[in-house]
Amino acid sequence: MINGILWRTENGAKWHQVPDRYGPWKTVYHRFSQWEQDGTWDRIAQRLRTDADAAGDLDWRAQADATVVRAHQNASGARKGG
């Protein structure tokens, strides 16, 4: 079940495209949805963070920059009129 959910997440596929080897796609989706609603995924993520932090595998000094710099429409260097 988990492998089916991970396959779908990694591939960006639609639920009905989950390979049959993981079971019926509706069952895989139902389990994913159920775990999302009851907080199972949040608990798994928290446990993984806790374990990684205890092992020294997390760098809490890391930063992300979400700056967006927009260029003028004429800044692309394309010729006008041709």
C-alpha positions as YAML, in Angstrom:
chain: A
units: angstrom
residues:
- id: 1
  name: MET
  ca: [0.00, 0.00, 0.00]
- id: 2
  name: ILE
  ca: [2.72, 2.46, 0.98]
- id: 3
  name: ASN
  ca: [4.73, 1.62, -2.13]
- id: 4
  name: GLY
  ca: [1.68, 2.38, -4.27]
- id: 5
  name: ILE
  ca: [1.20, 5.74, -2.57]
- id: 6
  name: LEU
  ca: [4.89, 6.56, -2.94]
- id: 7
  name: TRP
  ca: [4.86, 5.48, -6.59]
- id: 8
  name: ARG
  ca: [1.96, 7.82, -7.32]
- id: 9
  name: THR
  ca: [3.59, 10.70, -5.42]
- id: 10
  name: GLU
  ca: [6.98, 10.29, -7.09]
- id: 11
  name: ASN
  ca: [5.55, 9.98, -10.60]
- id: 12
  name: GLY
  ca: [2.89, 12.68, -10.37]
- id: 13
  name: ALA
  ca: [0.45, 10.23, -11.91]
- id: 14
  name: LYS
  ca: [-3.29, 10.17, -11.43]
- id: 15
  name: TRP
  ca: [-4.64, 7.68, -8.92]
- id: 16
  name: HIS
  ca: [-6.16, 5.42, -11.56]
- id: 17
  name: GLN
  ca: [-2.68, 5.05, -13.11]
- id: 18
  name: VAL
  ca: [-1.21, 3.31, -10.05]
- id: 19
  name: PRO
  ca: [0.11, -0.08, -11.27]
- id: 20
  name: ASP
  ca: [-1.97, -3.13, -10.38]
- id: 21
  name: ARG
  ca: [0.95, -4.64, -8.45]
- id: 22
  name: TYR
  ca: [0.12, -2.20, -5.61]
- id: 23
  name: GLY
  ca: [-3.50, -3.31, -5.42]
- id: 24
  name: PRO
  ca: [-6.68, -1.67, -6.64]
- id: 25
  name: TRP
  ca: [-6.08, 2.04, -7.17]
- id: 26
  name: LYS
  ca: [-9.25, 2.94, -5.26]
- id: 27
  name: THR
  ca: [-7.93, 1.08, -2.21]
- id: 28
  name: VAL
  ca: [-4.56, 2.84, -2.46]
- id: 29
  name: TYR
  ca: [-6.30, 6.21, -2.76]
- id: 30
  name: HIS
  ca: [-8.70, 5.45, 0.11]
- id: 31
  name: ARG
  ca: [-5.82, 4.51, 2.42]
- id: 32
  name: PHE
  ca: [-3.85, 7.64, 1.45]
- id: 33
  name: SER
  ca: [-6.90, 9.83, 2.05]
- id: 34
  name: GLN
  ca: [-7.71, 8.15, 5.35]
- id: 35
  name: TRP
  ca: [-4.14, 8.60, 6.60]
- id: 36
  name: GLU
  ca: [-4.18, 12.23, 5.48]
- id: 37
  name: GLN
  ca: [-7.38, 12.90, 7.44]
- id: 38
  name: ASP
  ca: [-6.38, 11.11, 10.64]
- id: 39
  name: GLY
  ca: [-2.91, 12.69, 10.81]
- id: 40
  name: THR
  ca: [-0.88, 9.56, 10.07]
- id: 41
  name: TRP
  ca: [1.29, 11.32, 7.47]
- id: 42
  name: ASP
  ca: [2.00, 14.17, 9.89]
- id: 43
  name: ARG
  ca: [3.05, 11.70, 12.60]
- id: 44
  name: ILE
  ca: [5.33, 9.87, 10.16]
- id: 45
  name: ALA
  ca: [6.95, 13.13, 9.03]
- id: 46
  name: GLN
  ca: [7.45, 14.27, 12.63]
- id: 47
  name: ARG
  ca: [9.05, 10.96, 13.58]
- id: 48
  name: LEU
  ca: [11.38, 11.08, 10.58]
- id: 49
  name: ARG
  ca: [12.40, 14.65, 11.46]
- id: 50
  name: THR
  ca: [12.99, 13.68, 15.09]
- id: 51
  name: ASP
  ca: [15.11, 10.67, 14.14]
- id: 52
  name: ALA
  ca: [17.10, 12.64, 11.56]
- id: 53
  name: ASP
  ca: [17.69, 15.48, 14.01]
- id: 54
  name: ALA
  ca: [18.86, 13.05, 16.72]
- id: 55
  name: ALA
  ca: [21.29, 11.51, 14.22]
- id: 56
  name: GLY
  ca: [22.61, 14.97, 13.28]
- id: 57
  name: ASP
  ca: [21.34, 14.63, 9.73]
- id: 58
  name: LEU
  ca: [19.40, 17.91, 9.73]
- id: 59
  name: ASP
  ca: [20.99, 21.30, 9.22]
- id: 60
  name: TRP
  ca: [18.67, 23.77, 10.90]
- id: 61
  name: ARG
  ca: [20.77, 26.68, 9.60]
- id: 62
  name: ALA
  ca: [19.58, 26.08, 6.04]
- id: 63
  name: GLN
  ca: [17.58, 28.82, 4.38]
- id: 64
  name: ALA
  ca: [15.32, 29.09, 1.37]
- id: 65
  name: ASP
  ca: [14.90, 32.16, -0.76]
- id: 66
  name: ALA
  ca: [11.59, 32.60, -2.52]
- id: 67
  name: THR
  ca: [12.47, 35.85, -4.24]
- id: 68
  name: VAL
  ca: [10.98, 36.34, -7.69]
- id: 69
  name: VAL
  ca: [12.62, 38.78, -10.08]
- id: 70
  name: ARG
  ca: [10.52, 39.66, -13.07]
- id: 71
  name: ALA
  ca: [12.00, 40.99, -16.28]
- id: 72
  name: HIS
  ca: [10.30, 43.43, -18.60]
- id: 73
  name: GLN
  ca: [8.62, 41.80, -21.59]
- id: 74
  name: ASN
  ca: [11.17, 43.39, -23.92]
- id: 75
  name: ALA
  ca: [14.11, 42.08, -21.90]
- id: 76
  name: SER
  ca: [14.13, 38.71, -23.65]
- id: 77
  name: GLY
  ca: [16.30, 40.00, -26.49]
- id: 78
  name: ALA
  ca: [13.83, 39.04, -29.21]
- id: 79
  name: ARG
  ca: [13.70, 41.25, -32.26]
- id: 80
  name: LYS
  ca: [10.68, 43.42, -32.70]
- id: 81
  name: GLY
  ca: [8.53, 42.96, -35.77]
- id: 82
  name: GLY
  ca: [10.17, 39.95, -37.16]
...
